């Protein structure tokens, strides 16, 4: 090919490229929007938030269904810079945006958050609008948020900006072990049902002090937060039976501080309710859910009466253990513990326990679980040594111990210390399919000194284990399994139904689950 011809071809292709670019130029010049936008929803409901606590991020999708490349002169909040909402469009954060473009047959995302001050109102509905364009092409999407006022309790900072801490022990080097927390002042020792309480860090109850929780109180805990009952401290939780099983208006509820529905059943959102050695408490009609340890009972006072008394208690979705007891002294009636990452109940290093008409149901499905619903030990292994202590008693009367593992009862002991336990009139799942436990005396279900009138591995007919609903149906193997001695001690089930002369095992009397 000659040089002039080569130049001619190059010139030809350059001209073609220029013509192509020129002819396409109009396609990339955006047209003004004319009010034809479409939206993924016409109202964005941001779920309930606490006053001055940021919400989750919500999404609105804006569609350009036309064949034109469009330009929206202005998109912004109706309240402008004074709005409590915040927007993010295409990576830009703000409250008012200009020249927002959308390609043909394409869409953009608008991310929405809010932080609202309820200004001492119990509840307010806070609203605003996202306004697209101006007249005559104006379109809008409504924003709605329910904001709930609350009492906030948190560690204070000193002059150096260091937050308060609580000492929970001494390490091997003799140094104090500290966690972020604070001691409740006298005026903070009565939680009412007037406003919810939001707690950051661990709220400590000092020696000689008692925290009173009224019926209907709501306690919400931030990550790594909870309550510590110190030596000589006490909790009295005075919940009562609710009329409405959905709102639980008289129940005391302890849960995380995220109110959005997607957090309703998420384990591990907060720490624990911790009874330290020498502390006491009586808890009635409380629901505890979505923490790491439901109740941590650590040590005992040595008094004849049980240090911790649990009546009509529900504990759900503990990331680790529902009730974790170490050499504790605890009595429970109508206790329901469901779906824990390790065990519903783990007794370690002995202690003294009584469980009557209680339900331990572990159908945990969020990770692999190789531990039983109920584990009882009279020892505790540490890296340095094996600690042992007497298990004075662990009596289970008219209980259900069940789950999605073959063996939901674990009993481990060392001979040097007492290991006294008994199960009577209880429904227990224990499928020793390979005979691994047949030679172990603790699992001899024919031994009348330890086991009496129990039913092994028959269907409890729970209502809905995935939703932590453990009422039993009329086909339950627990029906009429209970003994009258336990029913006399606890004559009403956790819903207030009478047990009469035909008590069922577990915390619930059987009912028609179709109703």
MOTALIN-V907890 format. One record per helix or strand of 2 or more residues. SS is the DSSP state (2 for helix, 1 for strand). FROM is the first residue (numbers start at 1). TO is the last residue. If there is no record, write none. Layout:
BEGIN
{{SS & FROM & TO} {SS & FROM & TO}}
END
This chain:
BEGIN
{{2 & 3 & 28} {1 & 31 & 32} {1 & 38 & 39} {1 & 43 & 50} {1 & 58 & 64} {1 & 70 & 77} {2 & 80 & 82} {1 & 85 & 89} {1 & 92 & 94} {1 & 96 & 102} {1 & 106 & 114} {1 & 123 & 132} {1 & 139 & 148} {1 & 150 & 153} {1 & 165 & 170} {1 & 176 & 183} {2 & 186 & 188} {1 & 190 & 191} {1 & 196 & 199} {1 & 202 & 205} {1 & 210 & 213} {1 & 218 & 221} {1 & 226 & 229} {1 & 234 & 238} {1 & 252 & 256} {2 & 261 & 263} {1 & 270 & 275} {1 & 280 & 289} {1 & 291 & 298} {1 & 308 & 318} {1 & 321 & 340} {1 & 343 & 356} {1 & 359 & 362} {1 & 374 & 377} {1 & 379 & 381} {1 & 386 & 388} {1 & 391 & 397} {1 & 400 & 403} {1 & 409 & 412} {1 & 422 & 424} {1 & 427 & 428} {2 & 441 & 443} {1 & 451 & 452} {1 & 455 & 456} {1 & 462 & 464} {2 & 465 & 467} {1 & 469 & 472} {2 & 484 & 489}}
END
